[in-house]
Amino acid sequence: MNIILCGMMGVGKSSVGIRIAELTRRQWVDTDVVITNRYGRISDIFEYYGEEKFRSLETDVVRELAEKDDLVVSTGGGLVLKFENDELLKRRGKLFFLRASFETLLERVRADETRPLLKDTGKTAERLGELLAQRTPVYEATADYIIDTDGKSVEDVAQEIVAIAKELS
């Protein structure tokens, strides 16, 4: 069984994923890292080829990962918005939605210029709020488990997910 983490940018999917992998001795895979290693910077893909091309690359990566087992997968923030990706990931895994408040997310992403959906908007808070409103219902409907992260350390969140995963084994 794979442990799959989804949620908004800045929620900590990568940090938590790495810690879960350490605790469980599983391989950690970040879909954004895979894409970056193969095709270059995500912001460049968005700029030169558009979001649709990026989403297509995400699905290609998900198809590969769906054939593997015992992974910890940190997904890009918009990956689970595509139903095909959800179906593929759930074949061999459980999906954990890492949920954080708008305030927490804003604090974490405000200084990050690499986020293509926030880049150069001049309205980071407004755009983040829009994305959060659009995506949260999808994350909640798609996830097998919802993990609230506000006020919790990476260790706390990772331990909570590991405990759930052990019950499922």
C-alpha positions in Angstrom: 0.0 0.0 0.0 1.2 3.5 -0.9 0.7 6.5 1.4 -0.3 9.5 -0.8 -0.3 13.1 0.5 -2.4 15.8 -1.1 -3.2 19.3 -0.2 -2.5 22.9 -1.0 0.9 24.3 -1.8 2.7 25.2 1.4 0.9 22.6 3.6 4.0 20.5 4.1 3.5 17.5 1.8 7.2 17.2 1.0 8.4 17.6 4.6 5.8 15.3 6.0 6.4 12.8 3.1 10.1 12.6 3.8 9.5 12.0 7.5 7.0 9.3 6.8 9.4 7.6 4.5 12.1 7.7 7.2 9.7 6.3 9.8 8.4 3.5 7.6 11.5 2.8 5.5 9.6 3.4 2.3 10.7 5.2 -0.8 9.6 8.8 -0.9 8.5 10.3 -4.3 7.5 13.9 -4.9 5.6 14.2 -8.2 6.8 17.8 -8.7 10.5 16.7 -8.1 10.0 13.9 -10.7 8.7 16.4 -13.2 11.4 18.9 -12.5 14.1 16.3 -12.9 12.8 15.1 -16.2 11.5 18.3 -17.8 12.9 21.3 -16.0 11.5 23.9 -13.6 7.8 23.8 -13.2 7.5 27.6 -13.5 9.2 27.3 -16.9 6.8 24.6 -18.0 3.8 26.8 -17.0 5.3 29.8 -18.8 6.3 28.2 -22.1 3.8 25.3 -22.4 0.9 26.2 -20.1 -0.8 24.6 -17.2 -2.5 22.0 -19.4 0.8 20.5 -20.5 2.0 20.5 -16.9 -1.1 18.6 -15.8 -0.5 16.1 -18.6 3.0 15.5 -17.3 1.6 15.0 -13.8 -0.7 12.3 -15.1 2.1 10.5 -16.9 4.0 10.4 -13.6 1.0 9.2 -11.7 0.5 6.3 -14.2 4.1 5.2 -13.4 3.6 5.5 -9.6 0.3 3.6 -9.7 2.2 0.5 -10.7 4.4 0.6 -7.6 3.9 -0.3 -4.0 5.2 0.8 -0.6 5.8 4.4 -1.6 5.2 7.6 0.1 4.0 10.0 -2.5 3.8 13.8 -2.1 1.6 15.2 -4.9 1.5 18.6 -6.4 -1.2 20.8 -5.1 -3.5 20.5 -8.2 -2.8 16.8 -9.0 -5.9 15.3 -7.4 -8.1 17.8 -9.1 -8.0 15.4 -12.1 -10.3 12.4 -11.5 -8.0 10.1 -13.5 -5.1 10.8 -11.1 -7.2 10.0 -8.1 -8.4 6.7 -9.5 -4.9 5.7 -10.4 -3.4 6.6 -7.1 -6.1 4.8 -5.1 -5.5 1.5 -6.8 -2.6 0.8 -4.5 -2.8 3.5 -1.9 -4.6 5.6 0.6 -5.0 9.4 0.1 -4.3 11.7 3.0 -5.4 15.3 2.7 -3.1 17.6 4.7 -5.4 20.5 5.7 -4.2 23.9 6.9 -5.9 27.2 7.4 -5.6 30.1 5.0 -3.5 32.0 7.4 -1.0 29.2 7.8 -0.7 28.6 4.1 -0.3 32.3 3.3 2.5 32.6 5.8 4.3 29.7 4.2 3.9 30.6 0.5 4.1 34.4 0.6 7.9 34.6 0.2 8.1 31.7 -2.4 8.5 33.1 -5.9 8.6 29.7 -7.5 4.9 29.0 -7.2 3.6 29.4 -10.8 0.0 29.9 -9.8 0.9 32.7 -7.4 3.9 34.1 -9.4 3.6 37.7 -10.6 0.0 38.1 -9.6 0.7 40.8 -7.1 -2.3 39.4 -5.2 -0.9 36.4 -3.5 -3.4 36.4 -0.7 -6.4 36.8 -3.0 -5.2 34.1 -5.4 -4.4 31.7 -2.6 -7.9 32.2 -1.2 -9.4 31.5 -4.5 -7.4 28.3 -5.0 -8.2 27.2 -1.4 -11.9 27.7 -2.0 -11.8 25.8 -5.3 -9.6 22.9 -4.1 -10.6 22.2 -0.6 -14.0 20.5 -1.4 -12.2 18.3 -4.0 -9.4 17.4 -1.5 -12.1 16.5 1.1 -14.2 14.4 -1.3 -11.2 12.6 -2.7 -9.2 11.9 0.5 -9.5 8.7 2.5 -8.3 10.6 5.5 -8.2 14.3 6.5 -5.3 15.4 8.7 -5.4 18.9 10.2 -1.9 20.3 10.3 -2.4 23.7 12.0 -0.3 23.9 15.2 1.3 20.6 14.6 5.0 19.8 13.8 6.1 17.8 10.8 6.8 15.0 13.2 3.3 15.1 14.7 1.6 14.9 11.3 3.9 12.2 10.1 3.3 10.1 13.3 -0.4 10.5 12.9 -0.4 9.2 9.3 2.0 6.4 10.2 -0.3 5.2 13.0 -3.3 5.2 10.5 -1.2 3.3 7.9 -0.2 0.7 10.5 -3.9 0.0 11.3 -4.5 -0.6 7.6 -1.7 -3.1 7.2 
